């Protein structure tokens, strides 16, 4: 099992330009250093995009011990994979819970085949391949450094999201790919999607999000209802 013996500060993802991940780089470097050189290591690192960023993880999951949040609003799968070593691996967690990928799809609104009422097929393949490649990188690294990485489903989107029907169908495709990765790597797939969907199996339940994307407290309670039994079993071993 490999171990990181020198503290990592990766710098900005794209110097001279802007990506959302860079907005918390200084904050995370300062916090990561305290953990890296401290004696207590986190039981769980929650990582990913704004769905994680906005979750008060210690309000929901503090019974498992030292848990930390390394989500960044607007982050994408390939950038999460780039910062994974600094924000997850070097912290020596027992478990990482990863939820990221939907932000990779927003650009695809410019690539819609109106005859088929769907995203362009080539763009879909390219986007999904980048998400898959990013998760594989993180899964391989977690395996190499001896901690577990759980893969979370993308969440459904609510009624007011532009091109909601097209994107929600694509989210189903992405989730099938993520579920397949979890099976391939013998890890846990956390199916938030089913718990947050209407009966149509596509659209987010009414009343659990402030903007048809980010959960409110009751939405995070539904997510806890999915994750907590899995964590209880995991930590009981």
ZIZI-V129852 format. One record per pair of residues at least 6 apart in sequence whose ideal C-beta (glycine too) atoms are under 8 Angstrom apart, sorted by the first residue. I is the first residue (numbers start at 1). J is the second residue. Records with the same first field share a line. If there is no record, write none. Layout:
# ZIZI-V129852
I=J  J
This chain:
# ZIZI-V129852
1=144  145  146
2=144  145  146
3=92  145
4=85  89  90  92  145
7=32  33  36  37  90
8=32  85  86  90
9=29  86
10=25  82  83  85  86
11=25
12=19  22  25
13=19  21  22  79  82  83
14=22
19=74  79
20=72  73  74  75  79
21=72  74  75  79  80  82  83
23=72
24=72
28=70  86  87
29=86
31=68
32=86  87  90  91
35=41  42  68  91
36=90  91
40=66
41=66  91  92  93  94
42=65  66  67  68  91  92  93  94
43=64  65  66  67  93  94  95  235
44=57  61  64  65  67  68  93  94  95  96  97  231
45=67  68  70  87  88  91  93  95  96  97
46=52  55  57  61  67  68  69  70  71  96  97  99
47=70  71  80  84  87  88  96  97  98  99  100
48=71  72  75  80  98  99  100  152
49=71  72  73  74  75  76  80  99  100  101  102  103
50=71  72  73  74  75  214
51=71  99  155  214  215
52=69  70  71  99  100
53=69  71  72  73  75
54=71  73  214  215
55=69  71  215  220  223
57=67  68  69
58=67
60=220  221  224  228
61=67  224  227  228  231
64=231  235
68=91
70=87  88
71=99
74=103
75=100  103
76=100  101  103  104
77=100  101  103  104  130  131  134  135
78=104  130  131  133  134
80=98  100  134  138
81=133  134  135  137  138
84=137  138  141
85=141
88=96  138  142
89=141  142  145  147
92=145  147
93=147
94=147  148
95=147  148  149  150  234
96=138  142  147  148  149  150
97=150  152  190  227
98=135  138  149  150  151  152
99=152  154  190  192
100=134
101=131  154  174  178
102=154  155  157  171
104=127  130  131
105=127  167  170  171  174
108=119  120  123  124  127  167  170
109=162  163
111=119  120  123
112=118  119  120  163  166
113=119  120  121
117=165  166
118=124  166  169  170
119=166  167  170
124=170  173
128=173  174  177
131=174  177  178
132=177  181
135=151  178  181
136=181
138=149
139=149  151  181  185  187
142=148  149
143=185
148=187  188  234
149=185  187
150=182  187  188  189  190  230
151=178  179  181  182  187  188  189  190
152=178  189  190  192
153=175  178  179  189  190  191  192  193  194
154=171  174  175  178  193
155=171  192  193  196  204  213  215
156=168  171  193  196  197  198  202  203  204
157=164  167  168  171  203  204  212  213
158=164  203  204  206  209  211  212  213
159=203  204  206  212
160=211  212
161=167  212  213
164=203  212
165=202
168=202  203
169=202
171=193
172=193  201  202
175=191  193
178=189
179=189  191
182=188  189
183=189
188=230  234
190=226  227  230
191=226
192=222  223  226  227
194=201
195=222  223  225  226
196=204  205  208  215  219  222  223
197=203  204  205
198=204  205  206
204=212
205=222
207=216  218
208=215  216  218  219  222
209=215  216  219
210=216
215=222  223
